[in-house]
């Protein structure tokens, strides 16, 4: 067990992948098969693509696949790193739920402003924000409702 390294004075607003409100959330329908993680772990708080024929989900966004947000409440991350303290990775073969609509907390490496479009990087599903477009990324249909600086929690909705 790791030794505590930090004490927070205030409660955290949330964690990437958490619901940001009590508004309705909608999941992607899996059809006859339950969605499960494909060949590589999927990270909570990012977007992923689901193959509706095979039921496999991958972090890489490809054309013709259903895109959804990987939320934290209905998905189980597993600590697989030796002596790891926390994890946001859902391991290969695990069942997974993707959200098509809702209000969520996310973090990003760039600044987010109110009204920005939310994009998912095609290679990793990582969240990016822009008023117009982002290279090598797919528009998720989500928008920013509470912006923030790089590395801060941002609220997105659809």
N, C-alpha and C positions, 0 to 999 in steps of 0.2 A: 504494500500500500504506500502510495506517495505521501510525502510530508506536505501539509498545507503551506502554500507559498504566498497567499494573498487573503485579505479580509476586505470585503466591500462594506461601505457605510450605508449605501442605499441599495434597495432591491433593483435588480436588472429589469429594464423595460421588457425584455424578451430575448429570445435566441433566434438566430437565423433558422427559418423553417417553421416558426411558431405562427399560430393564428394571431392576427393583429386586431381582431374584433370578434363580436358575437354574431356578425352577419352570416348569412348562409354560405356554405362551401359546397362545391360540386366536384365529384370525382369523375375521372375518365372511366367509362364502362369497359369492362374487360371482355365482354362477349362470353363465349363458352369456356374460356380458360382464364384462370386467375393470372394477373401479371406477376412476373417474378424477375429478379435481377439476372441479367445475362452473364457474359464471360468476365466482366470486371465489376468491382464494387461501384455502387451509386452513392453520391454524396447528398445528404439532406441539405436543403436550403438552396438548391440549384434546380435547373430544369433537366428533364430527361425525355427520351423518345421511346414510345412503346410500339412494338410490332403487333398489330391486332390479329395477325394470322398465327404466329408462334407464341405470343404472350410474353416474349422477352423484352426487357427494358434495358436500355443503354444510355449512358450519359451523353454520348455523341448524338447530335441532332442531324438526322438525314431526311431527305425529301420523302414524302409518302408515309411518314410515321406520325402517329398522334403525339403531340407535345403536351406535357403536363408538369406541374410544379411538384417537387418532392418535399412534402410537408413533414413535420416532426412528430405530430401527435399519433398518427396511425402507422408509422414506420418504425422499425426497431434497428437502431445502429448497434454495432457490436465492437467492443474493444478487442482488437486482434494483435496489437503491438505489445511486445513483451514489456511488462510494467507500465503500460499505457494508463493515462489518467482519464481521457475522454476520447470519444470518436463520433464522427458524423457519417461514417461509412456503413452502408447496408451491404452485407456480403453476398457474393455470388449464390444464386439459387434461392434466396429468401423471397417471400412474397412482398410485394410493394404496392402502395397506393399512390396514384398521381392525381393531382387536383387540376381541374380545368378552369375553375373560377373560385374566387374567395379573396380575402384580405390577409396578407402574409408579411412577416418581417424577413428581410434579406440584407446581406452585406455585399459591398462591392468595392473594388479597388479604385473606382472613380467616383466623382461627385454626382449626386442625383438631385435634380430640381423638380418641384411640383409640375406635373403634366408631362414629364419626360416619358417616352416609350421605353418599355423594358424588353431587352434583347437577351437571347441565350447564345453564347458562343457555340458554334457548331461542333468544335472539337471536345469541349469539356462541360457544356451546359451551364458554365459560369454566367452570372448575371452582369449585364452592362446596361448603361442608360444613355439615351440620346434623344434630342428633339427630332432628328431626321432618321439616319441609318447608322449601322455599325458594320464594318467590314467583317466578313466571315462569321456572321451571326444571323439568327432568325428572330423576327418580330414575334413575340409571344402573345400579343394582344393585351398584356397587362400594362398599366400606367402607374407612375409614382404619385402617391397622394401625400406622403410626408417625406420630404427630401432630407439629405444630410451630406456631410463631408465624407471623403474617402475613408473606408474602414468603419463607419458608423452604421447603426441599424437604420434601414429605410423601409417605409411601408409601401407595398404595392397592392393594386386591386384590379379585378376584372369582373 
